[in-house]
Amino acid sequence: MKNLILFPVLVLAAALLAGGCSPGAKKGAGAGAPVLVAQAVETNLPVQIDPPPVGHVMPYSTVTIRPQIGGILSEIHFQEGQEVKKDDLLFTIDPRPTQAALDAARAALERDAAQLEYAKINYARQQKLFDQKLISQDELDTNRASLDALNGTVASDRAAITNALLNLEFTEIRAPFDGKTGSLQFYRGNVVKAPDDTLLTLNQIHPIYVEFAVPEQYLPVIKKEMSEKTLKVSATFQNLEGPAPQGELTFIDNSVDMTTGTIQLKATFPNEDNVLWPGQFVQVTLTLSELTNAIVVPSQAVQTGQNGQFIYVVKADQTVEERPVTIGITYQGVVVVQSGLKTGETVVTDGQLRLAPGAKVNVKSAISPTNAP
């Protein structure tokens, strides 16, 4: 988990204050080395991926609206950029040619059905004559073939009616889902050709996807945490007004990209206020888990010596102790101290160059949870 970054719930920062001593500074401590200090505090911190990946916003669904039949575009029932509901009427193609084809198919069915009825009666008569040995087998077979042909013609007429009804339905183009319309490519009066012409692109943006990639090293922990709970995702971008949109991780790709060593993820955002927009680039924060009861100090308190990392801890007599520590992860000026420090202890955050173990200090200011920004 060393590569995971903790975003603190409580951000501690060293404040440079001109003059004045903290209430805990002793009188006559002016001879000591001037330092700034802060208190180690205990808090819960979310565990997140660092650096935050860059993602791009994608529509939840997108469809290119194309005509299924050709004709004159007679009506457009929406404005560009308008949000529409599922089954809302978008376009009407002149239905008159299709209606005429339907009427012709129905008329042909009536004609052929009448001829079929006559053929059935005639065949029944021919069957009786054949039974009486008055006509030959060949004549009977010829009548039977005529009857079968008319049966096929009537079936074809019914199929033509079904096709004409379908084409008539295609003259009304409706929205397949709730979405936001894009720019028009054809206008009223244009002749459109099926299925080549693109009339409109419709995007579903409630909800909406944010797609992003993370290094494959995070895949095991993401899969583990996702199997146990819903993983929260937030998205930010430049000039964002208000809180960052919140979503959930809903998709892990089924393979790692071998060229980049990353795995594609998708998060789903309700996007009820339309903050996210298809094609937009955002900075994604994926929260994996929460680190509880973590001891944190400002990162400038941590020093590196020959024996490793250490922190100067201010004791009650205003002298400092060099305390070796084990450091966790750092983010935005705050570091997690895994061992070597207790909650409430005072650490030096500035002025360490003048110090040595046992040196006396003059505390110029103290930052605590009550006065931290």
Secondary structure, 3 states (H helix, E strand, C coil): CCCEEECCCCCCCCCCCCCCCCCCCCCCHHHCEEEEEEECEEEEEEEEECCCCEEEEEEEEEEEECCCCCEEEEEECCCCCCEECCCCEEEEECCHHHHHHHHHHHHHHHHHHHHHHHHHHHHHHHHHHHHCCCCCHHHHHHHHHHHHHHHHHHHHHHHHHHHHHHHHHHCEEECCCCEEECCCCCCCCCEECCCCCCCEEEEEEEEEEEEEEEEHHHHHHHHHHHHHCCCEEEEECCCCCCCCCEEEEEEEEEEEECCCCEEEEEEEECCCCCCCCCCCEEEEEEEEEEEEEEEEEEHHHEEEECCEEEEEEECCCCEEEEEECEEEEEECCEEEEEECCCCCCEEEEECHHHCCCCCEEEEEEEECCCCCC
